[in-house]
Amino acid sequence: MGFGSLENTANANNAPVTSLTQQMSRHPEVLWAQRSDKVYLTVALPDAKNVSVKCEPQGLFSFSASGVQDDSYSFSLELYGSIEPEGCKTKSGLRNILCSVQKGEKGWWKRLLKSEEKPAPYLKVDWNRWCDEDDEESTSDLVSDDDDRFAGQDDGSSDDEGMLYLPDLEKARG
């Protein structure tokens, strides 16, 4: 009786039938950045299994995967411009999945999505990978980077940086 009334209530409120399946699937956090020829999507989903990415020429990007406790995660994005499906690459890491999406035409997009509405709360700018149009020549291809690229750097400084000041200390002692 409870399920029947729930269905009737849902239909009376004009709720779409797909809302039930959407509730069963969660949205992982997605960070994005772009270059003139690519869009980078980083999906924050530790230990993901059964990762599936689909790229369609008109700009539809779909993602699905299972999380640690077999929770289902998925999302679809209607991207600002067309894309090249054969130029889309995915690399799974321990903490996230990096997707490199080849743009159909080289050029900077005004935004990630075709829609001018405010994007979903799980979709955010990846400021660590962000590049302005005039800075593009100095960056390398990010798809080759992985989660371990910053291993050993806990405070942003390196041993080489500290060595720059060593000769000055020796002069002061001498």
Accessible surface in RSA format (square Angstrom, percent):
REM  Atomic radii and reference values for relative SASA: ProtOr
REM  Chains: A
REM  Algorithm: Lee & Richards
REM  Probe-radius: 1.40
REM  Slices: 20
REM RES _ NUM      All-atoms   Total-Side   Main-Chain    Non-polar    All polar
REM                ABS   REL    ABS   REL    ABS   REL    ABS   REL    ABS   REL
RES MET A   1   216.63 112.2 159.82 105.8  56.80 135.2 135.80 115.5  80.82 107.1
RES GLY A   2    53.32  65.8   0.00   N/A  53.32  65.8  39.55 108.5  13.77  30.8
RES PHE A   3   167.65  83.9 166.14 102.9   1.51   3.9 166.46 100.9   1.19   3.4
RES GLY A   4    38.33  47.3   0.00   N/A  38.33  47.3  33.95  93.2   4.39   9.8
RES SER A   5    59.89  50.6  55.21  73.7   4.69  10.8  41.61  88.6  18.29  25.6
RES LEU A   6   111.32  62.0 107.91  77.2   3.41   8.6 111.32  78.2   0.00   0.0
RES GLU A   7   115.49  66.3 112.58  85.2   2.91   6.9  36.72  71.0  78.77  64.3
RES ASN A   8   103.26  71.2  98.24  94.9   5.03  12.1  27.33  65.8  75.93  73.4
RES THR A   9    73.77  52.5  69.19  70.1   4.58  10.9  50.77  68.2  23.00  34.8
RES ALA A  10    38.53  35.4  33.30  51.4   5.22  11.9  38.27  53.9   0.26   0.7
RES ASN A  11    96.21  66.3  82.94  80.1  13.27  32.0  28.07  67.6  68.14  65.9
RES ALA A  12    81.21  74.7  45.77  70.6  35.44  80.6  58.10  81.8  23.12  61.2
RES ASN A  13   108.02  74.5  81.87  79.1  26.15  63.0  24.55  59.1  83.47  80.7
RES ASN A  14   133.41  92.0 105.63 102.1  27.78  66.9  32.31  77.8 101.10  97.7
RES ALA A  15    40.02  36.8  25.73  39.7  14.30  32.5  29.86  42.1  10.16  26.9
RES PRO A  16    87.74  63.9  73.76  67.2  13.98  50.8  85.48  70.6   2.26  14.0
RES VAL A  17   134.64  88.6 118.67 107.4  15.97  38.5 126.02 109.5   8.61  23.4
RES THR A  18    78.61  55.9  76.98  78.0   1.64   3.9  68.82  92.4   9.80  14.8
RES SER A  19    33.30  28.1  32.86  43.9   0.44   1.0  19.06  40.6  14.24  19.9
RES LEU A  20   110.67  61.6 110.11  78.8   0.55   1.4 110.67  77.7   0.00   0.0
RES THR A  21    88.49  62.9  82.74  83.9   5.75  13.7  73.71  99.0  14.78  22.3
RES GLN A  22   114.08  63.8 104.58  76.4   9.50  22.6  36.97  78.7  77.10  58.5
RES GLN A  23   138.34  77.4 105.65  77.2  32.69  77.8  44.64  95.0  93.70  71.1
RES MET A  24   140.25  72.6 116.83  77.3  23.42  55.8  96.74  82.2  43.51  57.6
RES SER A  25    20.92  17.7  15.71  21.0   5.20  12.0  15.71  33.5   5.20   7.3
RES ARG A  26   131.42  55.2 126.37  64.4   5.05  12.0  38.00  51.9  93.42  56.6
RES HIS A  27    89.93  49.1  65.88  45.8  24.04  61.5  36.93  38.1  52.99  61.7
RES PRO A  28     6.25   4.6   0.60   0.5   5.65  20.5   6.25   5.2   0.00   0.0
RES GLU A  29    66.67  38.3  59.78  45.2   6.89  16.4  20.39  39.4  46.28  37.8
RES VAL A  30     0.00   0.0   0.00   0.0   0.00   0.0   0.00   0.0   0.00   0.0
RES LEU A  31    45.27  25.2  45.14  32.3   0.13   0.3  45.14  31.7   0.13   0.4
RES TRP A  32    25.49  10.2  25.38  12.3   0.10   0.2  16.06   8.6   9.42  15.3
RES ALA A  33     0.16   0.2   0.08   0.1   0.09   0.2   0.08   0.1   0.09   0.2
RES GLN A  34     6.94   3.9   6.71   4.9   0.23   0.5   0.30   0.6   6.64   5.0
RES ARG A  35    13.40   5.6  13.40   6.8   0.00   0.0   8.58  11.7   4.82   2.9
RES SER A  36     8.19   6.9   8.19  10.9   0.00   0.0   7.49  15.9   0.70   1.0
RES ASP A  37    46.59  32.6  46.19  46.0   0.39   0.9   9.86  23.2  36.73  36.6
RES LYS A  38    29.38  14.3  29.38  18.0   0.00   0.0  12.67  11.4  16.72  17.8
RES VAL A  39     0.04   0.0   0.04   0.0   0.00   0.0   0.04   0.0   0.00   0.0
RES TYR A  40     5.73   2.7   4.82   2.7   0.90   2.4   0.49   0.4   5.24   6.5
RES LEU A  41     0.00   0.0   0.00   0.0   0.00   0.0   0.00   0.0   0.00   0.0
RES THR A  42     8.31   5.9   8.31   8.4   0.00   0.0   7.94  10.7   0.37   0.6
RES VAL A  43     0.00   0.0   0.00   0.0   0.00   0.0   0.00   0.0   0.00   0.0
RES ALA A  44    39.93  36.7  31.11  48.0   8.82  20.1  31.11  43.8   8.82  23.4
RES LEU A  45     8.06   4.5   7.64   5.5   0.42   1.1   7.64   5.4   0.42   1.1
RES PRO A  46    69.39  50.6  68.98  62.9   0.41   1.5  68.98  57.0   0.41   2.5
RES ASP A  47    82.60  57.9  71.71  71.4  10.89  25.7  27.35  64.4  55.26  55.1
RES ALA A  48    25.21  23.2   2.22   3.4  22.99  52.3   2.22   3.1  22.99  60.9
RES LYS A  49    91.47  44.6  85.70  52.6   5.77  13.7  66.14  59.5  25.33  27.0
RES ASN A  50   120.67  83.2  92.02  88.9  28.66  69.0  35.06  84.4  85.61  82.7
RES VAL A  51    47.98  31.6  15.85  14.3  32.13  77.4  15.85  13.8  32.13  87.2
RES SER A  52    60.57  51.2  54.17  72.3   6.40  14.7  26.63  56.7  33.93  47.5
RES VAL A  53    44.01  29.0  10.41   9.4  33.60  81.0  10.47   9.1  33.54  91.0
RES LYS A  54   123.56  60.3 119.98  73.6   3.57   8.5  72.46  65.2  51.10  54.4
RES CYS A  55    18.44  13.9   3.38   3.8  15.06  35.4   2.08   5.3  16.35  17.6
RES GLU A  56    39.35  22.6  39.15  29.6   0.20   0.5  13.13  25.4  26.22  21.4
RES PRO A  57    79.31  57.8  78.04  71.1   1.27   4.6  78.28  64.6   1.03   6.4
RES GLN A  58   107.21  59.9  94.73  69.2  12.47  29.7  62.92 133.9  44.29  33.6
RES GLY A  59     0.03   0.0   0.00   N/A   0.03   0.0   0.03   0.1   0.00   0.0
RES LEU A  60    56.33  31.4  55.93  40.0   0.40   1.0  55.93  39.3   0.40   1.1
RES PHE A  61     0.30   0.1   0.30   0.2   0.00   0.0   0.30   0.2   0.00   0.0
RES SER A  62    28.81  24.3  28.07  37.5   0.74   1.7  20.06  42.7   8.75  12.3
RES PHE A  63     3.75   1.9   0.00   0.0   3.75   9.8   1.14   0.7   2.61   7.5
RES SER A  64    45.95  38.8  45.80  61.1   0.14   0.3  27.86  59.3  18.09  25.3
RES ALA A  65     6.76   6.2   0.00   0.0   6.76  15.4   3.61   5.1   3.16   8.4
RES SER A  66    22.58  19.1  22.58  30.1   0.00   0.0   0.53   1.1  22.05  30.9
RES GLY A  67     2.12   2.6   0.00   N/A   2.12   2.6   2.12   5.8   0.00   0.0
RES VAL A  68    96.12  63.2  75.61  68.4  20.51  49.4  77.56  67.4  18.56  50.3
RES GLN A  69   149.06  83.4 123.22  90.1  25.85  61.5  41.47  88.3 107.60  81.6
RES ASP A  70   104.72  73.4  82.72  82.3  22.00  52.0  26.89  63.3  77.83  77.6
RES ASP A  71    43.14  30.2  38.36  38.2   4.78  11.3   7.34  17.3  35.80  35.7
RES SER A  72    57.78  48.8  53.31  71.1   4.48  10.3  31.37  66.8  26.41  37.0
RES TYR A  73    33.90  15.8  33.84  19.3   0.07   0.2   9.82   7.4  24.08  29.7
RES SER A  74    35.16  29.7  34.47  46.0   0.70   1.6  16.21  34.5  18.95  26.5
RES PHE A  75    10.23   5.1   0.03   0.0  10.20  26.5   8.99   5.4   1.24   3.6
RES SER A  76    70.40  59.5  46.00  61.4  24.40  56.2  25.29  53.9  45.11  63.2
RES LEU A  77     7.93   4.4   5.98   4.3   1.94   4.9   7.93   5.6   0.00   0.0
RES GLU A  78    97.43  55.9  90.76  68.7   6.67  15.9  25.88  50.1  71.56  58.4
RES LEU A  79     0.00   0.0   0.00   0.0   0.00   0.0   0.00   0.0   0.00   0.0
RES TYR A  80    65.11  30.4  53.75  30.6  11.37  29.6  30.87  23.2  34.24  42.2
RES GLY A  81    18.46  22.8   0.00   N/A  18.46  22.8  18.46  50.7   0.00   0.0
RES SER A  82    53.67  45.4  44.08  58.8   9.60  22.1  29.88  63.6  23.79  33.3
RES ILE A  83     3.35   1.9   0.00   0.0   3.35   8.1   0.00   0.0   3.35   9.1
RES GLU A  84    63.66  36.5  63.66  48.2   0.00   0.0  17.11  33.1  46.54  38.0
RES PRO A  85    46.41  33.8  34.84  31.8  11.56  42.0  35.17  29.0  11.23  69.8
RES GLU A  86   143.86  82.6 106.94  80.9  36.93  87.9  77.21 149.3  66.65  54.4
RES GLY A  87    16.96  20.9   0.00   N/A  16.96  20.9  14.79  40.6   2.17   4.9
RES CYS A  88    28.34  21.4   6.32   7.1  22.02  51.8   6.61  16.7  21.74  23.4
RES LYS A  89   118.62  57.9 112.65  69.1   5.97  14.2  74.86  67.4  43.76  46.6
RES THR A  90    61.96  44.1  27.30  27.7  34.66  82.6  20.76  27.9  41.20  62.3
RES LYS A  91    78.89  38.5  73.43  45.1   5.46  13.0  60.19  54.2  18.70  19.9
RES SER A  92    69.54  58.8  39.40  52.6  30.14  69.4  30.41  64.8  39.13  54.8
RES GLY A  93    34.10  42.1   0.00   N/A  34.10  42.1  22.56  61.9  11.54  25.8
RES LEU A  94   132.50  73.8 127.89  91.5   4.61  11.6 128.92  90.5   3.57   9.6
RES ARG A  95   140.30  58.9 137.48  70.1   2.82   6.7  59.46  81.3  80.84  49.0
RES ASN A  96    32.72  22.6  32.51  31.4   0.22   0.5   0.31   0.7  32.42  31.3
RES ILE A  97     0.84   0.5   0.84   0.6   0.00   0.0   0.84   0.6   0.00   0.0
RES LEU A  98     7.79   4.3   7.66   5.5   0.13   0.3   7.66   5.4   0.13   0.3
RES CYS A  99     1.35   1.0   1.35   1.5   0.00   0.0   1.35   3.4   0.00   0.0
RES SER A 100     1.40   1.2   1.24   1.7   0.16   0.4   0.00   0.0   1.40   2.0
RES VAL A 101     0.51   0.3   0.51   0.5   0.00   0.0   0.51   0.4   0.00   0.0
RES GLN A 102    49.84  27.9  49.84  36.4   0.00   0.0  11.22  23.9  38.61  29.3
RES LYS A 103     5.58   2.7   0.28   0.2   5.29  12.6   0.28   0.3   5.29   5.6
RES GLY A 104    25.31  31.2   0.00   N/A  25.31  31.2   2.93   8.0  22.38  50.1
RES GLU A 105   140.34  80.6 130.62  98.8   9.72  23.1  49.13  95.0  91.21  74.5
RES LYS A 106   162.06  79.1 126.33  77.5  35.73  85.1  70.52  63.5  91.54  97.5
RES GLY A 107    28.74  35.4   0.00   N/A  28.74  35.4  28.74  78.9   0.00   0.0
RES TRP A 108    61.52  24.7  31.75  15.4  29.77  69.9  26.01  13.9  35.51  57.6
RES TRP A 109    24.80  10.0  17.04   8.2   7.76  18.2   8.68   4.6  16.13  26.2
RES LYS A 110   161.89  79.0 122.32  75.1  39.57  94.2  80.65  72.6  81.24  86.5
RES ARG A 111    66.05  27.7  63.73  32.5   2.32   5.5  41.60  56.9  24.45  14.8
RES LEU A 112     5.71   3.2   3.90   2.8   1.81   4.5   3.90   2.7   1.81   4.9
RES LEU A 113    29.14  16.2  28.15  20.1   0.99   2.5  28.15  19.8   0.99   2.7
RES LYS A 114    98.88  48.2  91.88  56.4   7.00  16.7  53.61  48.3  45.28  48.2
RES SER A 115    55.22  46.7  41.99  56.0  13.22  30.5  47.29 100.7   7.92  11.1
RES GLU A 116   147.98  85.0 114.58  86.7  33.40  79.5  34.96  67.6 113.02  92.3
RES GLU A 117   141.32  81.1 125.85  95.2  15.47  36.8  49.72  96.2  91.60  74.8
RES LYS A 118   191.44  93.4 159.06  97.6  32.38  77.1 108.59  97.7  82.85  88.3
RES PRO A 119    64.82  47.2  55.65  50.7   9.18  33.4  58.63  48.4   6.20  38.5
RES ALA A 120    38.18  35.1  25.01  38.6  13.17  30.0  32.06  45.1   6.12  16.2
RES PRO A 121   121.13  88.3 102.82  93.7  18.31  66.6 115.20  95.1   5.93  36.9
RES TYR A 122    38.08  17.8  31.81  18.1   6.28  16.3  27.13  20.4  10.95  13.5
RES LEU A 123    14.90   8.3   3.16   2.3  11.74  29.5   3.26   2.3  11.65  31.3
RES LYS A 124    99.22  48.4  93.04  57.1   6.18  14.7  57.70  51.9  41.52  44.2
RES VAL A 125    44.11  29.0  33.12  30.0  10.99  26.5  33.12  28.8  10.99  29.8
RES ASP A 126     7.36   5.2   6.67   6.6   0.69   1.6   0.93   2.2   6.43   6.4
RES TRP A 127   183.64  73.7 161.59  78.2  22.05  51.8 139.16  74.2  44.48  72.2
RES ASN A 128   136.78  94.3 102.58  99.1  34.19  82.3  17.47  42.0 119.31 115.3
RES ARG A 129    23.81  10.0  20.32  10.4   3.50   8.3   5.00   6.8  18.81  11.4
RES TRP A 130    79.87  32.0  56.42  27.3  23.44  55.0  49.32  26.3  30.55  49.6
RES CYS A 131     6.20   4.7   0.81   0.9   5.38  12.6   5.21  13.2   0.98   1.1
RES ASP A 132    76.42  53.5  71.65  71.3   4.77  11.3  14.05  33.1  62.37  62.2
RES GLU A 133   108.64  62.4  97.63  73.9  11.00  26.2  27.30  52.8  81.34  66.4
RES ASP A 134   120.84  84.6  93.60  93.2  27.24  64.4  47.86 112.6  72.98  72.8
RES ASP A 135    72.83  51.0  68.61  68.3   4.22  10.0  16.97  39.9  55.86  55.7
RES GLU A 136    34.23  19.7  30.98  23.4   3.25   7.7  13.43  26.0  20.80  17.0
RES GLU A 137   152.32  87.4 118.14  89.4  34.18  81.4  77.47 149.8  74.85  61.1
RES SER A 138   101.35  85.6  60.01  80.1  41.34  95.2  56.93 121.2  44.42  62.2
RES THR A 139    56.92  40.5  31.36  31.8  25.56  60.9  33.57  45.1  23.35  35.3
RES SER A 140    82.05  69.3  65.97  88.0  16.08  37.0  53.67 114.3  28.38  39.8
RES ASP A 141    65.61  46.0  51.73  51.5  13.88  32.8  35.70  84.0  29.91  29.8
RES LEU A 142    16.86   9.4  16.86  12.1   0.00   0.0  16.86  11.8   0.00   0.0
RES VAL A 143    23.46  15.4  20.99  19.0   2.46   5.9  20.99  18.2   2.46   6.7
RES SER A 144    83.02  70.2  58.35  77.9  24.67  56.8  48.80 103.9  34.22  47.9
RES ASP A 145    33.88  23.7  29.17  29.0   4.71  11.1   3.34   7.9  30.54  30.5
RES ASP A 146    64.78  45.4  56.51  56.2   8.27  19.6  20.13  47.4  44.66  44.5
RES ASP A 147    33.69  23.6  16.22  16.1  17.47  41.3  14.12  33.2  19.56  19.5
RES ASP A 148    93.98  65.8  83.43  83.0  10.55  25.0  23.67  55.7  70.31  70.1
RES ARG A 149    88.60  37.2  53.68  27.4  34.92  83.1  33.14  45.3  55.46  33.6
RES PHE A 150   112.42  56.2 106.98  66.3   5.43  14.1 107.99  65.5   4.43  12.7
RES ALA A 151    79.35  73.0  45.32  69.9  34.04  77.4  57.20  80.6  22.15  58.7
RES GLY A 152    84.53 104.2   0.00   N/A  84.53 104.2  43.57 119.6  40.96  91.7
RES GLN A 153    97.90  54.7  75.13  54.9  22.77  54.2  13.88  29.6  84.01  63.7
RES ASP A 154   141.27  99.0 101.31 100.8  39.95  94.5  48.59 114.4  92.68  92.4
RES ASP A 155   108.09  75.7  71.77  71.4  36.32  85.9  43.23 101.7  64.86  64.7
RES GLY A 156    63.76  78.6   0.00   N/A  63.76  78.6  32.54  89.3  31.22  69.9
RES SER A 157    52.58  44.4  42.49  56.7  10.09  23.2  28.76  61.2  23.82  33.4
RES SER A 158    54.07  45.7  39.68  53.0  14.39  33.1  38.85  82.7  15.21  21.3
RES ASP A 159   130.01  91.1 117.61 117.1  12.40  29.3  38.81  91.3  91.20  91.0
RES ASP A 160   111.20  77.9 107.50 107.0   3.69   8.7  31.22  73.5  79.97  79.8
RES GLU A 161    89.77  51.5  88.86  67.2   0.91   2.2  32.42  62.7  57.35  46.8
RES GLY A 162    47.96  59.1   0.00   N/A  47.96  59.1  36.61 100.5  11.35  25.4
RES MET A 163   112.46  58.2 106.46  70.5   6.01  14.3  78.10  66.4  34.36  45.5
RES LEU A 164   128.60  71.6 110.33  78.9  18.27  45.9 113.86  80.0  14.73  39.6
RES TYR A 165   145.71  68.0 145.58  82.8   0.13   0.3  99.01  74.4  46.70  57.6
RES LEU A 166    67.16  37.4  66.29  47.4   0.87   2.2  66.94  47.0   0.22   0.6
RES PRO A 167    69.72  50.8  67.69  61.7   2.04   7.4  69.19  57.1   0.53   3.3
RES ASP A 168    85.11  59.6  77.97  77.6   7.13  16.9  28.62  67.4  56.49  56.3
RES LEU A 169   103.87  57.8 102.49  73.3   1.38   3.5 102.74  72.2   1.13   3.0
RES GLU A 170    98.87  56.8  89.95  68.1   8.92  21.2  29.11  56.3  69.75  57.0
RES LYS A 171   162.41  79.2 137.58  84.4  24.83  59.1  94.38  85.0  68.03  72.5
RES ALA A 172    88.92  81.8  46.56  71.8  42.37  96.4  59.47  83.8  29.45  78.0
RES ARG A 173   190.03  79.8 153.72  78.4  36.31  86.4  72.83  99.5 117.20  71.0
RES GLY A 174   100.82 124.3   0.00   N/A 100.82 124.3  55.31 151.8  45.51 101.9
END  Absolute sums over single chains surface
CHAIN  1 A    11908.4       9532.9       2375.6       6462.7       5445.7
END  Absolute sums over all chains
TOTAL         11908.4       9532.9       2375.6       6462.7       5445.7
